Amino acid sequence: MSILSIASNLLSETGLSSLVSSALSPQYSITVKSQDTNNPIDVDVNDTPFEPSSWVSFEHIAESTISTAPIEAGSYSSFNKVQRPAEIRVTFTVEGWFGMSGNIPNPYTSASHTRTEMLNLLEDMKKYAYTYDLETPDKVYSGYDLIHFDYQTRSNNGVTLLIVNAFFQEVRETMEVKLSGGTPSANVNLTNLSTDTSAMSSVLGNVSDASGTTSSGLSSLSEKVSGIVEKTSDTVSSAMSTVTTNIQSAVTTASTVYSKVDSAIPAQAKTAAYSIYNSLR
């Protein structure tokens, strides 16, 4: 057997071939961009939460949706199109040492965790609100969080090899704004806003003058309205008084006429009229 064959068999049996291939293959990595409150996973920003035995596949999915309602011809614009959060699906492996236990690390792989540790870490990554940067040879995808993972072992790959599929989703954030002496309240950075003191004083003076003019105008308007209301009230009162006087005069005149007519009718005529009225009833 040649020396080359012996070296090849040695690399294959000890797992050193995976180390060599990982050193020569394109680099993929996941680093922490932001932490959850109290940092429950105990990793710092820019740290790598784990290193697998090997990266198998990487898939990036970007999607937009457009309005399904009919629109006027020629009016289609970006307002009719909504960007959805992008997704990244990665597949990697974690190689163990014994099939009967996932807690025993394989010293001949580049994996930073045992199979059991990796599953526990992925569960925490899915549970807590961390964001991650996924680096590839083509591009760095920033601000993603783990939303799903699944894993499997296959007899044809060996019972010690864990194959993991991890789904990351983009966390879309707006720009944070901090006002001097205040709290974030908009999506425009105003921290470098400078104020001209003399210009502000002039503006405040104009506002003060306008305030005085407005107050004077309101006072004059109030006086005019009060005068109109008072005159209207006097006119209505005078008209009511005239109407009451006229009614009282008419009642008095009618009473006087009735008395004169009543006194002019003879008593016998009244008696005869009452008799005829009673007979008709």
WOCORKA-V805765 format. One record per backbone hydrogen bond with DSSP energy under -0.5 kcal/mol. CO is the residue of the C=O (numbers start at 1). NH is the residue of the N-H. E is the energy in kcal/mol with one decimal. If there is no record, write none. Layout:
co:CO nh:NH e:E
co:CO nh:NH e:E
This chain:
co:2 nh:6 e:-2.2
co:3 nh:7 e:-2.4
co:4 nh:8 e:-2.2
co:5 nh:9 e:-2.6
co:6 nh:10 e:-2.2
co:7 nh:11 e:-2.4
co:8 nh:12 e:-2.1
co:9 nh:13 e:-2.5
co:10 nh:14 e:-2.2
co:11 nh:15 e:-1.0
co:11 nh:16 e:-0.7
co:11 nh:17 e:-1.4
co:15 nh:18 e:-1.0
co:15 nh:19 e:-0.7
co:16 nh:20 e:-2.1
co:17 nh:21 e:-2.6
co:18 nh:22 e:-2.1
co:19 nh:23 e:-1.5
co:20 nh:24 e:-1.5
co:21 nh:25 e:-2.0
co:29 nh:135 e:-2.8
co:31 nh:133 e:-2.8
co:32 nh:46 e:-3.1
co:34 nh:131 e:-1.6
co:36 nh:39 e:-2.0
co:37 nh:40 e:-0.5
co:39 nh:42 e:-1.2
co:44 nh:47 e:-2.0
co:47 nh:32 e:-2.5
co:47 nh:49 e:-0.7
co:51 nh:112 e:-2.6
co:51 nh:113 e:-0.5
co:54 nh:93 e:-2.5
co:57 nh:91 e:-2.4
co:59 nh:89 e:-3.2
co:61 nh:87 e:-2.8
co:63 nh:84 e:-2.3
co:65 nh:82 e:-3.5
co:72 nh:75 e:-2.2
co:77 nh:80 e:-1.8
co:78 nh:81 e:-1.5
co:80 nh:67 e:-2.0
co:82 nh:65 e:-2.7
co:84 nh:63 e:-0.5
co:86 nh:170 e:-3.0
co:87 nh:61 e:-3.4
co:88 nh:90 e:-0.5
co:88 nh:168 e:-3.4
co:89 nh:59 e:-2.1
co:90 nh:166 e:-3.0
co:91 nh:56 e:-3.2
co:91 nh:57 e:-1.6
co:92 nh:164 e:-3.1
co:93 nh:53 e:-2.7
co:93 nh:54 e:-1.1
co:94 nh:96 e:-0.6
co:94 nh:162 e:-2.7
co:98 nh:101 e:-0.6
co:101 nh:98 e:-0.6
co:102 nh:115 e:-0.6
co:102 nh:116 e:-2.0
co:103 nh:105 e:-0.6
co:104 nh:97 e:-0.9
co:105 nh:107 e:-0.7
co:106 nh:109 e:-1.3
co:114 nh:118 e:-2.6
co:115 nh:119 e:-2.1
co:116 nh:120 e:-2.2
co:117 nh:121 e:-2.4
co:118 nh:122 e:-2.6
co:119 nh:123 e:-1.9
co:120 nh:124 e:-1.8
co:121 nh:125 e:-2.7
co:122 nh:126 e:-2.1
co:123 nh:127 e:-1.5
co:124 nh:128 e:-2.7
co:128 nh:130 e:-1.7
co:131 nh:33 e:-3.1
co:131 nh:34 e:-1.4
co:132 nh:144 e:-2.6
co:133 nh:31 e:-2.4
co:133 nh:135 e:-0.6
co:134 nh:141 e:-3.0
co:135 nh:29 e:-1.7
co:139 nh:136 e:-1.7
co:139 nh:141 e:-0.6
co:140 nh:142 e:-0.7
co:141 nh:134 e:-2.9
co:143 nh:171 e:-3.0
co:144 nh:132 e:-3.4
co:145 nh:169 e:-2.8
co:148 nh:167 e:-3.4
co:150 nh:165 e:-3.3
co:152 nh:163 e:-2.8
co:154 nh:157 e:-0.7
co:154 nh:158 e:-0.8
co:158 nh:154 e:-0.5
co:158 nh:161 e:-1.4
co:160 nh:96 e:-3.1
co:160 nh:162 e:-0.6
co:161 nh:163 e:-0.6
co:162 nh:94 e:-2.3
co:162 nh:164 e:-0.6
co:163 nh:152 e:-2.0
co:164 nh:92 e:-2.2
co:164 nh:166 e:-0.5
co:165 nh:150 e:-2.3
co:166 nh:90 e:-2.6
co:166 nh:168 e:-0.5
co:167 nh:147 e:-2.6
co:167 nh:148 e:-1.4
co:168 nh:88 e:-2.9
co:169 nh:145 e:-2.4
co:170 nh:172 e:-0.8
co:171 nh:173 e:-0.7
co:179 nh:182 e:-2.4
co:188 nh:190 e:-0.7
co:190 nh:193 e:-1.6
co:195 nh:197 e:-0.8
co:196 nh:200 e:-2.5
co:197 nh:201 e:-2.4
co:198 nh:202 e:-2.3
co:199 nh:203 e:-2.3
co:200 nh:204 e:-2.5
co:201 nh:205 e:-2.4
co:202 nh:206 e:-2.4
co:203 nh:207 e:-2.4
co:204 nh:208 e:-2.4
co:205 nh:209 e:-2.6
co:206 nh:210 e:-2.8
co:207 nh:211 e:-2.2
co:208 nh:212 e:-2.3
co:209 nh:213 e:-2.6
co:210 nh:214 e:-2.6
co:211 nh:215 e:-2.4
co:212 nh:216 e:-2.4
co:213 nh:217 e:-2.5
co:214 nh:218 e:-2.5
co:215 nh:219 e:-2.1
co:216 nh:220 e:-2.3
co:217 nh:221 e:-2.4
co:218 nh:222 e:-2.3
co:219 nh:223 e:-2.0
co:220 nh:224 e:-2.2
co:221 nh:225 e:-2.5
co:222 nh:226 e:-2.3
co:223 nh:227 e:-2.2
co:224 nh:228 e:-2.4
co:225 nh:229 e:-2.5
co:226 nh:230 e:-2.4
co:227 nh:231 e:-2.5
co:228 nh:232 e:-2.4
co:229 nh:233 e:-2.3
co:230 nh:234 e:-2.2
co:231 nh:235 e:-2.4
co:232 nh:236 e:-2.4
co:233 nh:237 e:-2.3
co:234 nh:238 e:-2.4
co:235 nh:239 e:-2.2
co:236 nh:240 e:-2.3
co:237 nh:241 e:-2.2
co:238 nh:242 e:-2.2
co:239 nh:243 e:-2.3
co:240 nh:244 e:-2.3
co:241 nh:245 e:-2.3
co:242 nh:246 e:-2.3
co:243 nh:247 e:-2.2
co:244 nh:248 e:-2.5
co:245 nh:249 e:-2.2
co:246 nh:250 e:-2.2
co:247 nh:251 e:-2.4
co:248 nh:252 e:-2.1
co:249 nh:253 e:-2.3
co:250 nh:254 e:-2.4
co:251 nh:255 e:-2.1
co:252 nh:256 e:-2.2
co:253 nh:257 e:-2.4
co:254 nh:258 e:-2.3
co:255 nh:259 e:-2.1
co:256 nh:260 e:-2.2
co:257 nh:261 e:-2.6
co:258 nh:262 e:-2.7
co:259 nh:263 e:-2.2
co:260 nh:264 e:-1.2
co:261 nh:265 e:-0.9
co:262 nh:265 e:-0.5
co:266 nh:270 e:-1.6
co:267 nh:271 e:-2.2
co:268 nh:272 e:-2.6
co:269 nh:273 e:-2.3
co:270 nh:274 e:-2.3
co:271 nh:275 e:-2.0
co:272 nh:276 e:-2.3
co:273 nh:277 e:-2.2
co:274 nh:278 e:-2.3
co:275 nh:279 e:-1.9
co:276 nh:280 e:-1.4
co:277 nh:281 e:-0.8
